[in-house]
Amino acid sequence: MRYPQGGGLTSERQQFREELRLQAAERFTRGEASSVIAKDLRVSVRSVQRWRQAWDEGGPRALRSQGPVSLPRLSEKQFTQLEAELAKGPAAHGWEDQRWTLSRVKTVIGRRFHLTYTIQGVRKLLVRNGWSCQVPARRAMERNDDAVAGWVKEVWPCAEGSRWPVAPGSSSRTKRASP
């Protein structure tokens, strides 16, 4: 994941980046070259060029942080309610099997909170809040693990047979009997 909280910069990192841009603005007034500024501030030349263009158009105010790109659509309280709904299982919401898919979670969010999310938006929401993709193990309900372990230990070695020849081999690529 690119950022620690799943999207956007932390407030400390936003402030650090803003300070970099404002330092660059001071150097723009002195007429320094973009490549020199980029090297000193340890950023790309293209970033300094974009900052210079914004500074030319709007002054130092244009280099201030705009804040987060977007606020989460579900609050912490609503996400806690969503987790409680997911803990009930898919059967409680009308699905026959016990698998949560992104489209099912999207449906639950729509029914419960009257919000529409895209499938990728649901994935990002879940990942941002510590959820991960889980693939169910495909095992029969009737499976007896003790019987399987016994079969693997006792029957399989006999059925498999030996992989290596019993007679000693030769490293030569020709047959022994050839002249």
C-alpha positions as CSV (number, residue, x, y, z in Angstrom):
1,M,0.0,0.0,0.0
2,R,1.2,3.4,-0.9
3,Y,0.2,5.4,2.2
4,P,-0.1,4.2,5.8
5,Q,-3.8,4.9,6.3
6,G,-4.8,3.6,2.8
7,G,-5.0,6.8,0.8
8,G,-3.7,10.3,0.9
9,L,-0.9,11.7,3.0
10,T,-0.9,12.0,6.8
11,S,-1.3,15.6,8.1
12,E,2.4,15.7,9.1
13,R,3.5,14.6,5.7
14,Q,1.1,17.2,4.1
15,Q,2.7,19.9,6.2
16,F,6.2,18.8,5.3
17,R,5.4,18.9,1.6
18,E,3.8,22.3,1.9
19,E,7.0,23.6,3.7
20,L,9.0,22.3,0.8
21,R,6.9,24.1,-1.7
22,L,7.1,27.4,0.3
23,Q,10.9,27.0,0.5
24,A,10.9,26.7,-3.3
25,A,8.8,29.8,-3.6
26,E,11.4,31.8,-1.6
27,R,14.0,30.6,-4.0
28,F,11.8,31.5,-7.0
29,T,11.9,35.1,-5.9
30,R,15.7,35.0,-5.9
31,G,15.6,33.7,-9.5
32,E,17.3,30.4,-8.9
33,A,17.1,27.6,-11.5
34,S,14.6,24.8,-11.1
35,S,17.4,22.1,-11.3
36,V,19.3,23.7,-8.4
37,I,16.2,24.0,-6.3
38,A,15.2,20.4,-7.1
39,K,18.6,19.1,-6.1
40,D,18.8,21.0,-2.8
41,L,15.2,20.0,-1.8
42,R,15.6,16.4,-3.1
43,V,12.6,16.5,-5.4
44,S,12.2,16.1,-9.1
45,V,12.8,18.9,-11.5
46,R,9.3,18.4,-12.9
47,S,7.8,19.0,-9.5
48,V,9.7,22.3,-9.1
49,Q,8.6,23.3,-12.5
50,R,4.9,22.6,-11.6
51,W,5.4,24.6,-8.4
52,R,7.0,27.5,-10.3
53,Q,4.0,27.6,-12.7
54,A,1.5,27.6,-9.9
55,W,3.5,30.3,-8.1
56,D,3.6,32.4,-11.3
57,E,-0.1,32.2,-11.6
58,G,-1.2,32.5,-8.0
59,G,1.8,33.5,-5.8
60,P,2.8,31.7,-2.6
61,R,-0.9,31.1,-1.7
62,A,-1.2,28.7,-4.7
63,L,1.5,26.5,-3.1
64,R,-0.4,26.0,0.2
65,S,-1.9,22.6,0.9
66,Q,-5.4,22.1,-0.2
67,G,-6.1,19.5,2.5
68,P,-7.3,15.9,1.9
69,V,-8.6,15.1,-1.5
70,S,-11.8,13.7,-0.1
71,L,-13.3,12.7,3.2
72,P,-14.4,9.2,3.9
73,R,-18.0,8.7,3.0
74,L,-18.6,6.3,5.9
75,S,-17.8,7.7,9.3
76,E,-15.9,5.6,11.9
77,K,-19.3,4.9,13.7
78,Q,-20.9,3.8,10.4
79,F,-17.9,1.5,9.6
80,T,-18.3,-0.1,13.0
81,Q,-21.9,-0.7,12.2
82,L,-20.9,-2.2,8.9
83,E,-18.5,-4.5,10.6
84,A,-21.3,-5.7,12.9
85,E,-23.5,-6.3,9.9
86,L,-20.7,-8.3,8.2
87,A,-20.2,-10.3,11.4
88,K,-23.8,-11.5,11.1
89,G,-22.8,-13.3,7.9
90,P,-24.2,-13.3,4.4
91,A,-27.1,-15.6,5.3
92,A,-28.5,-12.9,7.6
93,H,-28.7,-10.6,4.6
94,G,-30.4,-13.1,2.3
95,W,-27.5,-15.0,0.6
96,E,-27.5,-18.8,0.7
97,D,-23.7,-19.4,1.0
98,Q,-21.3,-18.0,3.6
99,R,-19.1,-15.9,1.3
100,W,-18.7,-12.2,1.4
101,T,-17.9,-10.7,-2.0
102,L,-17.3,-7.1,-2.7
103,S,-20.6,-6.8,-4.6
104,R,-22.4,-8.2,-1.6
105,V,-20.7,-5.8,0.8
106,K,-21.6,-3.0,-1.6
107,T,-25.2,-4.1,-1.5
108,V,-25.2,-4.1,2.3
109,I,-23.7,-0.6,2.4
110,G,-26.4,0.6,0.0
111,R,-29.2,-1.0,2.0
112,R,-27.9,0.0,5.4
113,F,-26.5,3.5,4.8
114,H,-28.1,4.5,1.5
115,L,-24.7,5.2,-0.1
116,T,-23.5,4.0,-3.4
117,Y,-20.0,2.7,-3.8
118,T,-18.2,1.2,-6.7
119,I,-16.7,-2.3,-6.3
120,Q,-13.2,-0.8,-6.2
121,G,-14.4,1.8,-3.7
122,V,-15.6,-1.0,-1.4
123,R,-12.3,-2.8,-1.7
124,K,-10.4,0.4,-0.8
125,L,-12.7,1.1,2.1
126,L,-12.2,-2.4,3.5
127,V,-8.4,-2.4,3.0
128,R,-8.1,1.1,4.5
129,N,-9.8,-0.3,7.6
130,G,-7.6,-3.3,8.0
131,W,-9.6,-6.0,6.1
132,S,-7.9,-8.3,3.6
133,C,-9.0,-10.7,0.9
134,Q,-9.7,-14.2,2.1
135,V,-10.3,-17.2,-0.1
136,P,-12.2,-20.0,1.5
137,A,-10.6,-23.4,1.7
138,R,-12.6,-25.8,-0.4
139,R,-13.2,-28.8,1.8
140,A,-16.1,-31.2,2.0
141,M,-18.1,-30.9,5.2
142,E,-17.9,-34.7,5.6
143,R,-14.1,-34.7,5.5
144,N,-12.4,-36.7,8.2
145,D,-8.9,-35.2,8.7
146,D,-7.7,-38.1,10.9
147,A,-8.6,-40.6,8.2
148,V,-6.9,-38.5,5.5
149,A,-3.7,-38.2,7.7
150,G,-3.7,-42.0,8.2
151,W,-4.1,-42.7,4.5
152,V,-1.3,-40.3,3.6
153,K,1.0,-42.0,6.2
154,E,0.2,-45.6,5.4
155,V,-1.4,-46.2,2.0
156,W,0.2,-43.5,-0.1
157,P,3.8,-44.6,0.3
158,C,2.9,-48.1,-0.9
159,A,0.9,-46.8,-3.9
160,E,3.5,-44.3,-4.9
161,G,6.3,-46.7,-5.3
162,S,10.0,-45.9,-5.5
163,R,11.1,-43.1,-7.8
164,W,14.8,-44.1,-8.0
165,P,16.1,-47.3,-9.6
166,V,17.4,-50.0,-7.2
167,A,20.5,-50.8,-9.3
168,P,23.4,-48.5,-9.1
169,G,23.6,-46.2,-12.1
170,S,26.4,-44.7,-14.2
171,S,27.3,-41.1,-14.9
172,S,28.3,-42.1,-18.5
173,R,25.9,-41.2,-21.3
174,T,26.8,-44.4,-23.2
175,K,25.7,-47.9,-22.3
176,R,28.2,-50.2,-20.5
177,A,28.0,-52.9,-23.1
178,S,28.8,-50.7,-26.1
179,P,32.2,-51.0,-27.8
